Amino acid sequence: MENKNVNFDVTLDVITVGKIKYTPEDRLGCGAFGTVFKGRGSDKTTVAIKHQYIRPDNNRAQILEEYRIHKDMSEVDKAGFVVKMIGMLKNPKSIIMVLEFAPESLHTILGKLTPVQVQKYFRQLINGVEFIHSNHVAHCDLSLKNLLLSDGNLKIADFGRAKRLISEDQEFPSTDCRGTPKFCAPEVCVREPVLVKPFPLDVWSCGVVLMQLTQNSEDSWREARVQVQEYDKWVAKKKSTGSDFWYNIPPAVMNLLRKILEADISKRATIIEIKNSPYFKKDEKEPIKRSGAATRSSGKRARY
Ligand SMILES: Nc1ncnc2c1ncn2[C@@H]1O[C@H](COP(=O)(O)OP(=O)(O)OP(=O)(O)O)[C@@H](O)[C@H]1O
């Protein structure tokens, strides 16, 4: 059987990985480099099949590095922090990975989150990032779309920009560590390439994720550059007004965000500091249900 997708020019046949045959079904998503299909295994499992063409800007070595890092993380992960890597198939023009299927992402459930859920997913994110960092890997592209959900639990996906580190202080060219613009730390948003440390980049991205989850919207600055008005205002730490998207963020979250979304990496919170913060440690409570207009007027934002 064949699944032809004319828009994205991807034709996938049944593939065999290990001793299992996987039949591609619907297209689940499409990133900068890959097209991801839902697939059915001959062992009755449901999987995700990520197909990547080998191209000059996504060469064979890069894709294989993504596979190896993801596989290594998947093998040592006993707690389910990352999407499981099942296997891989190499073709002359493409590489196909077979992954655990995760039906939702933080991006697809945004708008419906309660403060308790926001805290649950943020805690799972921080624990997952701590896990990969402790295994000497930085993700470098954490975003709502790359944080998938399976059985209500957050799983880190897409290791396409991940880096293996020899030491925590190892530096990489900023151009190799640029993920999704809204989630990128200021040190990689500069025009001239510089050397950057990858762990604080992941911490910054977790801050943007928390900011968006708390608001139940994708509102955040376009890029962390002072030329971008909203970011400039954030950096200036002026008192926020109703026109700032962070205006309604509750104090405990805001205190933590100020420490995470800190341009100076020597002052930026570490994962340990985040885990020791009052917001991380103290359980959020479900909002008190009110009847009538007060509840209706509070709109899509998580209510505190
Ligand atoms: N394991 C999975 N289960 C279900 N859906 C998935 C899975 N992996 C990826 N997807 C879907 O496919 C989309 C693209 O996947 P992925 O981010 O891995 O591709 P990419 O080309 O590397 O993307 P990017 O542009 O972020 O680099 C995801 O946003 C998600 O919607």
PDBQT file of the ligand as one rigid body, heavy atoms in Angstrom, charges set to zero:
ROOT
HETATM    1  N1  LIG A 401       5.787  10.649  17.551  1.00  0.00    +0.000 N 
HETATM    2  C1  LIG A 401       4.850  11.421  17.009  1.00  0.00    +0.000 A 
HETATM    3  N2  LIG A 401       3.539  11.146  17.179  1.00  0.00    +0.000 NA
HETATM    4  C2  LIG A 401       2.587  11.935  16.621  1.00  0.00    +0.000 A 
HETATM    5  N3  LIG A 401       2.844  13.040  15.887  1.00  0.00    +0.000 NA
HETATM    6  C3  LIG A 401       4.128  13.362  15.675  1.00  0.00    +0.000 A 
HETATM    7  C4  LIG A 401       5.203  12.577  16.212  1.00  0.00    +0.000 A 
HETATM    8  N4  LIG A 401       6.366  13.146  15.849  1.00  0.00    +0.000 NA
HETATM    9  C5  LIG A 401       6.046  14.238  15.127  1.00  0.00    +0.000 A 
HETATM   10  N5  LIG A 401       4.710  14.383  15.010  1.00  0.00    +0.000 N 
HETATM   11  C6  LIG A 401       3.992  15.456  14.302  1.00  0.00    +0.000 C 
HETATM   12  O1  LIG A 401       4.751  15.877  13.183  1.00  0.00    +0.000 OA
HETATM   13  C7  LIG A 401       5.167  17.256  13.323  1.00  0.00    +0.000 C 
HETATM   14  C8  LIG A 401       6.555  17.447  12.754  1.00  0.00    +0.000 C 
HETATM   15  O2  LIG A 401       7.449  16.561  13.400  1.00  0.00    +0.000 OA
HETATM   16  P1  LIG A 401       8.946  16.959  13.746  1.00  0.00    +0.000 P 
HETATM   17  O3  LIG A 401       8.922  18.184  14.608  1.00  0.00    +0.000 OA
HETATM   18  O4  LIG A 401       9.640  15.764  14.312  1.00  0.00    +0.000 OA
HETATM   19  O5  LIG A 401       9.508  17.294  12.290  1.00  0.00    +0.000 OA
HETATM   20  P2  LIG A 401      10.647  18.297  11.844  1.00  0.00    +0.000 P 
HETATM   21  O6  LIG A 401      10.659  18.338  10.357  1.00  0.00    +0.000 OA
HETATM   22  O7  LIG A 401      11.921  17.895  12.506  1.00  0.00    +0.000 OA
HETATM   23  O8  LIG A 401      10.100  19.658  12.442  1.00  0.00    +0.000 OA
HETATM   24  P3  LIG A 401      10.838  21.030  12.774  1.00  0.00    +0.000 P 
HETATM   25  O9  LIG A 401      10.385  22.003  11.736  1.00  0.00    +0.000 OA
HETATM   26  O10 LIG A 401      10.288  21.367  14.154  1.00  0.00    +0.000 OA
HETATM   27  O11 LIG A 401      12.305  20.777  12.794  1.00  0.00    +0.000 OA
HETATM   28  C9  LIG A 401       5.061  17.528  14.834  1.00  0.00    +0.000 C 
HETATM   29  O12 LIG A 401       4.840  18.885  15.108  1.00  0.00    +0.000 OA
HETATM   30  C10 LIG A 401       3.858  16.670  15.207  1.00  0.00    +0.000 C 
HETATM   31  O13 LIG A 401       2.646  17.331  14.874  1.00  0.00    +0.000 OA
ENDROOT
TORSDOF 0
